[in-house]
Amino acid sequence: MTDPKPPKHLPSSAASAEPVRQSPARRLAHFYETLTPAALPGLDQLYAPDARFKDPFNEVAGTAAIRRVFEHMFATTEAPRFEVTDCIEQGGQAMLGWAFHFALRGRALTVRGVTHLNFDADGRVTLHRDYWDAAEELYEKLPLLGGLMRAIRRRLRATDPPR
């Protein structure tokens, strides 16, 4: 696993004549780990104007539409926060592993997933694609729907789970 933040042994900009430049993926990871509704206008500096965003519930293009996805997240969940657990970078793309912690009606939930990112020459996101299993990570954890989803999973499973 790669730490999403620069190693602590690197000099900080205050201790060095030359600031340490963060990669676009690490800047984005920090943005999401510290995301608040007030920080949402900052998407315009991190995403290209025509950036595309896709997750299991949304497929939008443009920074205004992407901002609306996150405004909706803040409006419909309690205490949402992202924890970036992995950061793999190669060329103009990156993969971020993450855990999304939030609550619905007072019930704490965590969804784990991965984001594939493409960056333009200026280091801004052009593609943000989230991959996570909505059935396992969300639906199975909800009252009523969860029991149905677990029953379907058991019925479709090829073998018994390891003990």
C-alpha positions as CSV (number, residue, x, y, z in Angstrom):
1,M,0.0,0.0,0.0
2,T,1.1,3.5,-0.7
3,D,0.6,6.3,1.8
4,P,-1.7,8.9,0.2
5,K,0.4,11.7,1.9
6,P,4.0,12.5,1.3
7,P,6.4,10.7,3.7
8,K,7.1,12.7,6.8
9,H,10.9,12.6,6.2
10,L,10.6,14.9,3.1
11,P,11.3,18.5,3.9
12,S,8.2,20.7,4.3
13,S,8.0,24.0,2.3
14,A,8.7,25.9,5.5
15,A,11.9,24.0,6.2
16,S,13.2,24.1,2.6
17,A,14.0,26.8,0.2
18,E,12.0,24.9,-2.5
19,P,8.5,23.6,-1.7
20,V,7.8,19.9,-2.2
21,R,5.4,19.6,-5.1
22,Q,2.6,17.2,-4.6
23,S,1.4,15.0,-7.5
24,P,-2.1,15.7,-8.9
25,A,-3.3,12.4,-7.4
26,R,-1.9,13.3,-3.9
27,R,-3.4,16.8,-4.1
28,L,-6.8,15.3,-5.0
29,A,-6.5,12.7,-2.2
30,H,-5.8,15.5,0.3
31,F,-8.8,17.5,-1.1
32,Y,-11.2,14.5,-0.5
33,E,-9.8,13.7,2.9
34,T,-10.5,17.3,4.0
35,L,-13.7,17.8,2.0
36,T,-16.4,20.1,3.4
37,P,-19.3,21.8,1.7
38,A,-17.3,25.1,1.8
39,A,-14.4,23.4,-0.1
40,L,-16.6,22.4,-3.1
41,P,-15.7,25.5,-5.2
42,G,-12.1,24.1,-5.1
43,L,-13.2,21.4,-7.5
44,D,-12.7,24.0,-10.3
45,Q,-8.9,24.1,-9.6
46,L,-8.6,20.2,-9.5
47,Y,-10.9,19.2,-12.4
48,A,-10.8,20.2,-16.0
49,P,-14.0,22.2,-17.1
50,D,-15.3,19.2,-19.1
51,A,-14.2,16.5,-16.7
52,R,-16.3,13.3,-16.6
53,F,-17.5,11.7,-13.3
54,K,-19.1,8.2,-13.0
55,D,-20.0,6.1,-10.0
56,P,-22.8,3.5,-9.5
57,F,-25.4,6.2,-9.2
58,N,-24.2,9.2,-11.3
59,E,-22.7,9.9,-14.7
60,V,-22.1,13.6,-15.3
61,A,-19.7,15.9,-17.1
62,G,-18.4,19.4,-16.2
63,T,-17.4,20.8,-12.8
64,A,-20.8,22.3,-12.0
65,A,-22.4,18.8,-12.4
66,I,-19.7,17.1,-10.4
67,R,-20.1,19.7,-7.6
68,R,-23.8,18.9,-7.5
69,V,-23.0,15.2,-6.9
70,F,-21.0,16.2,-3.8
71,E,-23.6,18.8,-2.7
72,H,-26.2,16.0,-2.8
73,M,-23.9,13.7,-0.8
74,F,-23.6,16.3,1.9
75,A,-27.4,16.9,1.9
76,T,-28.4,13.3,2.1
77,T,-25.8,11.7,4.4
78,E,-24.6,12.5,8.0
79,A,-21.0,13.3,8.7
80,P,-19.6,12.1,5.3
81,R,-15.8,11.8,5.1
82,F,-13.3,10.0,2.8
83,E,-10.2,8.1,3.9
84,V,-7.7,7.5,1.1
85,T,-6.0,4.2,1.8
86,D,-3.9,3.7,-1.4
87,C,-2.5,5.8,-4.1
88,I,-1.0,4.3,-7.2
89,E,0.2,6.6,-9.9
90,Q,1.6,6.0,-13.4
91,G,2.0,8.6,-16.1
92,G,-1.2,10.7,-16.4
93,Q,-3.4,8.4,-14.4
94,A,-3.8,7.2,-10.9
95,M,-5.9,4.8,-8.8
96,L,-7.0,5.8,-5.3
97,G,-8.3,3.2,-2.9
98,W,-10.6,4.7,-0.3
99,A,-13.2,4.2,2.5
100,F,-16.2,6.5,2.6
101,H,-17.5,6.8,6.1
102,F,-21.0,8.3,6.7
103,A,-24.3,7.7,8.5
104,L,-27.9,7.3,7.3
105,R,-30.6,7.9,9.9
106,G,-28.0,7.6,12.6
107,R,-26.6,4.3,11.4
108,A,-22.8,4.4,10.7
109,L,-21.8,2.9,7.4
110,T,-18.6,2.5,5.4
111,V,-18.3,1.9,1.7
112,R,-14.9,0.8,0.3
113,G,-13.9,1.4,-3.3
114,V,-11.4,2.5,-5.9
115,T,-11.2,5.6,-8.1
116,H,-9.5,5.6,-11.5
117,L,-8.3,9.1,-12.5
118,N,-7.0,10.5,-15.7
119,F,-5.2,13.9,-15.7
120,D,-4.6,16.5,-18.4
121,A,-1.2,18.2,-19.0
122,D,-2.0,20.7,-16.3
123,G,-2.6,18.0,-13.7
124,R,-6.4,18.5,-13.6
125,V,-8.8,15.5,-13.6
126,T,-10.4,14.7,-16.9
127,L,-11.9,11.4,-15.9
128,H,-13.0,10.3,-12.4
129,R,-14.5,6.8,-12.3
130,D,-15.5,5.2,-9.0
131,Y,-15.7,1.5,-8.7
132,W,-17.5,-0.1,-5.8
133,D,-20.0,-2.8,-5.3
134,A,-23.3,-1.1,-4.4
135,A,-25.0,-4.4,-3.5
136,E,-22.3,-5.6,-1.0
137,E,-21.1,-2.2,0.3
138,L,-24.5,-0.5,0.7
139,Y,-27.7,-2.4,-0.1
140,E,-26.8,-5.4,2.1
141,K,-26.3,-3.1,5.1
142,L,-29.7,-1.5,4.9
143,P,-32.8,-2.7,6.8
144,L,-35.3,-4.7,4.7
145,L,-33.3,-4.5,1.4
146,G,-30.3,-6.0,3.1
147,G,-32.0,-9.3,3.9
148,L,-33.2,-9.6,0.3
149,M,-29.8,-8.8,-1.1
150,R,-28.1,-11.4,1.2
151,A,-30.6,-14.1,0.2
152,I,-30.0,-13.4,-3.5
153,R,-26.2,-13.6,-2.9
154,R,-26.5,-16.9,-1.1
155,R,-28.7,-18.3,-3.9
156,L,-26.3,-17.3,-6.6
157,R,-23.1,-18.3,-4.9
158,A,-21.3,-21.2,-6.6
159,T,-19.8,-22.6,-3.4
160,D,-20.1,-22.2,0.4
161,P,-18.0,-19.4,1.8
162,P,-14.7,-20.5,3.5
163,R,-14.9,-21.1,7.2
